[in-house]
Amino acid sequence: MTRPITLFTGQWADLPFEEVAGLAGGWGYDGLEIASWGDHLDVSRWDDAAYVRGRREVLARHGLDVWTISNHLVGQAVCDDPIDERHRGILPDRVWGDGEPEGVRRRAAEEMKDTARMAAALGVRTVTGFTGSAIWKTVAMFPPVPDSMIEAGYRDFADRWHPILDVFDEVGVRFAFEVHPSEIAYDYWTTRRALEAIGHREAFGLNWDPSHMVWQQVDPVGFLLDFSDRIYHVHCKDTKVQTGDGRAARLSSHLPWADPRRGWDFVSTGLGDVPWQRCFRTLNHIGYRGPLSIEWEDAGMDRLVGAPAALEFVRTNAVSPSDTAFDAAFATDRS
């Protein structure tokens, strides 16, 4: 069984949706993971049948399908503290409003509910995204952070996301949270804690992106094995760690993407430190059959060259699960 390979449109939202679909279809992608910004998808129009049909028609014209939509940017504002000018730059006006922080959080939560409804309207089962975090600002643990403050952060996350997930359940859609710095879960142990905080709800799973694990020295393969029942979606993105000169640091020193003084950077697929063969085979082992979504974020390479090259890399290296009885049994073995 061959898994579909899609292109995440988040890094392409400066281009019209029709143009991105034409590029991806021409390169041979199977579909798109559609971002809910730019003109790509307006989730507030989930109940506009003509609009939803029009999105589907754009895909069909270019031989594409959709299995997943994303709303990373609005999801970020659900739990974040502080809410500031960074959020103003990524949120639609209807969510930002007057910028009063709690109002922004409430409107962001309502927009995430509409994102679930839009997914259902499109016939899509999975939404990828972020949650934001009230406690990411404490990550250095200095000044010393009392346990009560951390506990309050996880309670805040659960309190804000349970009502959102209720809507996901109502419409039969799952949320695939991307474990990522600045989120309520950004590494192995915070992922465990976030799942516990949300009560291991089936509606809340994970978007596995190994690039964010490698530079934190988290084994992406071990992560897949330990959270195998929660892997709802996959991002294919690579990372190169470059700390060998004794100056570059993993926290990146507030330097921009692609600056060679950084301790790590995203690079074109296959040229970094993600152990892709082990990862793809482990995805087979845990029974993941969903899309492999290429997220192009290599600031040092032309995306019009890199995106089709990444597709070729994944097609060549993402060994398909075997349909033999032996391998089918192996794929269900979670031990």
C-alpha positions in Angstrom: 0.0 0.0 0.0 1.5 3.3 -1.1 1.0 6.3 1.2 0.0 9.6 -0.4 2.7 12.3 -0.5 1.3 15.8 0.0 2.8 19.3 0.1 2.0 21.4 3.1 1.0 24.9 1.8 1.9 26.8 4.9 5.2 28.1 3.4 3.5 28.8 0.1 0.7 31.1 1.3 2.2 34.1 -0.4 1.1 32.5 -3.7 -2.6 32.1 -4.7 -4.1 28.7 -3.9 -4.7 27.9 -7.6 -1.0 28.5 -8.4 0.2 26.3 -5.6 -2.1 23.5 -6.6 -0.9 23.9 -10.2 2.8 23.6 -9.1 2.2 20.6 -6.8 0.1 18.8 -9.4 2.7 19.4 -12.1 5.5 18.0 -9.9 3.5 14.9 -9.2 2.3 15.3 -5.6 -0.8 13.3 -4.6 -2.4 16.2 -2.7 -2.1 19.1 -0.4 -2.1 19.7 3.3 -4.0 23.0 3.0 -3.0 25.8 5.3 -5.8 28.1 6.7 -4.1 31.4 5.8 -3.3 33.4 2.7 -6.2 32.7 0.3 -5.7 28.9 0.6 -8.6 28.2 3.0 -11.0 30.4 5.0 -12.4 28.1 7.7 -15.0 30.7 8.7 -16.8 29.7 5.5 -17.2 26.1 6.5 -21.0 26.3 6.0 -20.7 27.9 2.5 -21.3 24.9 0.3 -20.3 26.8 -2.9 -17.0 27.8 -1.3 -16.2 24.3 -0.1 -17.0 22.9 -3.5 -14.8 25.4 -5.1 -11.8 24.4 -3.0 -12.4 20.8 -4.1 -12.7 21.8 -7.7 -9.3 23.6 -7.6 -7.7 20.4 -6.3 -9.4 18.2 -8.9 -8.3 20.5 -11.8 -4.7 19.7 -10.9 -5.1 16.0 -10.1 -4.9 16.5 -6.3 -6.7 15.3 -3.2 -6.7 16.5 0.4 -6.4 14.4 3.5 -5.5 17.1 6.0 -5.9 20.8 6.7 -3.8 22.9 9.0 -4.5 25.8 11.3 -1.2 26.2 13.1 -1.3 30.0 13.3 -4.7 30.4 15.0 -4.1 27.4 17.2 -1.0 29.2 18.6 -3.2 31.9 20.1 -5.5 29.6 22.0 -3.1 29.2 25.0 -0.2 31.6 24.4 0.8 34.1 27.1 1.8 36.8 26.4 -0.3 37.7 23.3 1.6 40.5 21.6 2.6 41.9 18.2 3.9 38.5 17.1 0.4 37.2 17.1 -0.9 40.3 15.3 1.3 39.4 12.4 -0.1 35.8 12.0 -3.8 36.1 12.9 -6.7 37.1 10.8 -8.4 40.4 11.7 -11.5 38.6 13.0 -9.4 36.7 15.5 -7.1 39.6 16.5 -10.0 42.1 17.0 -8.9 44.8 19.4 -5.9 42.7 20.6 -7.1 42.3 24.2 -5.3 39.0 25.1 -8.2 37.1 26.6 -10.5 38.1 23.8 -7.9 36.9 21.2 -7.7 33.5 23.0 -11.4 33.1 23.0 -11.8 34.0 19.4 -8.9 31.7 18.4 -10.7 28.8 20.2 -13.9 29.5 18.3 -11.9 29.6 15.0 -10.4 26.2 15.8 -13.9 24.8 16.3 -14.7 26.2 12.8 -11.5 24.5 11.5 -12.9 21.1 12.6 -16.2 21.9 10.9 -14.4 22.9 7.7 -12.4 19.7 7.7 -15.7 17.7 8.0 -17.2 19.8 5.2 -14.2 19.0 2.9 -14.4 15.3 3.8 -11.1 15.5 5.7 -10.5 13.6 8.9 -7.4 15.3 10.4 -6.5 18.9 11.3 -2.9 19.7 12.1 -1.8 22.6 14.3 -0.4 24.2 17.4 -1.9 24.8 20.8 0.2 27.6 22.2 1.4 27.6 25.8 1.0 29.7 28.9 4.3 28.2 30.3 6.7 28.1 27.3 8.1 31.4 28.7 9.3 29.5 31.7 11.4 27.0 29.6 14.7 28.2 31.0 13.4 27.5 34.6 15.0 30.7 35.8 13.9 32.6 37.8 13.0 29.4 39.6 9.6 28.2 38.5 7.3 26.7 41.2 5.6 23.4 40.3 2.2 25.1 40.8 2.9 27.4 37.9 3.7 24.5 35.6 0.6 22.6 36.8 -1.5 25.7 36.1 -0.1 25.8 32.6 -1.2 22.3 31.8 -4.6 22.9 33.4 -5.0 26.0 31.3 -4.2 24.0 28.2 -6.8 21.3 29.1 -9.5 23.8 30.0 -9.1 25.7 26.8 -8.8 22.7 24.5 -11.5 20.3 25.9 -14.4 22.4 24.5 -12.6 22.6 21.1 -12.1 18.9 21.0 -15.8 18.4 21.9 -16.5 19.9 18.5 -13.9 17.7 16.8 -15.7 14.7 18.3 -19.1 16.0 17.2 -18.0 16.2 13.5 -15.7 13.1 13.5 -12.4 14.9 13.0 -9.1 14.5 14.9 -6.6 17.1 15.9 -2.9 16.2 15.2 -0.8 18.5 17.4 2.7 19.2 16.3 5.2 18.8 19.0 7.3 21.9 18.7 9.2 24.5 20.7 6.8 27.3 21.9 4.0 24.7 22.4 2.5 23.0 25.5 4.5 19.9 24.4 7.9 20.4 22.7 9.8 17.3 23.5 9.3 13.7 24.8 8.4 14.3 28.5 6.2 17.3 27.8 4.3 15.3 25.2 3.6 12.7 27.9 2.4 15.4 30.3 0.2 17.1 27.7 -1.5 13.8 26.8 -2.1 13.1 30.5 -3.5 16.7 31.0 -6.0 16.2 28.1 -7.0 12.8 29.5 -5.6 10.9 26.5 -8.7 11.9 24.5 -8.9 10.1 21.2 -9.6 13.4 19.4 -6.1 14.7 20.4 -3.1 13.0 18.7 0.2 14.0 17.2 1.6 15.4 14.0 5.1 13.8 14.0 7.8 16.1 12.6 11.3 14.7 13.2 13.1 17.9 12.4 12.1 19.5 15.7 13.3 16.4 17.7 16.7 15.9 16.1 18.1 19.3 17.1 16.8 18.8 20.7 18.5 15.4 20.7 15.2 13.5 21.0 15.3 10.2 19.0 12.5 10.5 16.5 12.3 6.7 16.1 11.9 6.0 19.8 9.2 8.7 19.8 7.3 6.9 17.1 7.4 3.7 19.0 6.4 5.1 22.3 3.5 7.2 20.9 2.5 4.8 18.1 -1.2 5.0 18.8 -1.2 8.8 18.7 0.6 9.4 15.3 -2.2 10.9 13.3 -0.1 12.7 10.7 3.5 13.0 9.5 5.6 16.0 8.3 8.7 15.2 6.3 11.2 18.0 7.2 14.9 17.7 7.8 17.3 19.4 10.2 21.0 19.8 10.2 22.8 20.3 13.5 25.9 22.5 13.0 27.4 23.1 16.4 30.9 21.9 15.6 32.7 25.2 15.5 32.3 25.8 19.3 30.3 29.0 18.7 26.9 27.9 17.2 24.4 26.9 19.9 21.2 24.8 19.6 19.0 27.7 20.9 20.1 29.6 17.8 21.1 32.9 19.4 18.1 34.9 17.9 19.7 34.6 14.5 17.5 34.3 11.4 16.9 31.1 9.4 19.8 30.0 7.2 22.3 32.2 9.1 25.4 29.9 9.3 26.1 31.0 12.8 23.0 29.2 14.1 23.4 25.9 15.8 20.9 24.1 13.6 18.8 24.8 10.6 16.1 23.2 8.4 17.7 21.8 5.2 16.4 20.1 2.1 15.0 16.6 2.7 17.7 14.0 2.9 20.6 16.3 3.5 20.2 16.6 7.3 20.4 14.5 10.4 17.0 12.8 10.4 17.5 9.0 10.0 14.9 8.7 7.3 15.2 5.0 6.5 14.7 4.1 10.1 11.8 6.5 10.4 10.0 5.3 7.3 10.4 1.6 8.4 9.2 2.4 11.9 6.1 4.1 10.4 5.5 0.8 8.7 6.0 -1.1 11.9 3.5 1.0 13.9 0.9 0.7 11.1 0.8 4.3 10.0 -0.9 4.5 6.6 -1.7 8.2 6.3 -0.1 10.9 4.2 3.6 11.9 4.2 3.4 15.7 4.0 6.5 17.5 2.8 7.0 20.8 4.7 9.4 22.9 2.7 11.3 25.2 5.0 14.9 25.3 3.7 15.7 29.1 3.6 19.0 28.3 1.8 17.5 26.7 -1.3 15.0 27.7 -3.9 11.7 26.1 -3.1 10.8 25.7 -6.7 13.8 23.4 -7.0 13.6 21.9 -3.6 10.0 20.9 -3.4 10.0 18.5 -6.4 13.4 17.2 -5.3 11.9 16.5 -1.8 9.1 14.6 -3.5 11.5 12.4 -5.4 13.5 11.7 -2.2 10.4 10.7 -0.2 9.1 8.6 -3.1 12.4 6.8 -3.4 13.1 6.3 0.3 9.7 5.9 1.9 9.5 2.1 1.5 5.9 1.1 1.2 4.4 -1.3 3.8 4.4 -4.9 2.6 1.0 -6.6 2.1 2.4 -10.0 3.0 0.9 -11.8 6.0 4.2 -11.8 7.9 4.6 -8.1 7.5 1.0 -7.3 8.2 1.3 -9.1 11.5 4.6 -7.3 12.2 3.0 -3.9 11.6 0.5 -4.5 14.4 3.1 -5.5 16.9 3.4 -2.5 19.3 6.0 -4.1 21.6 
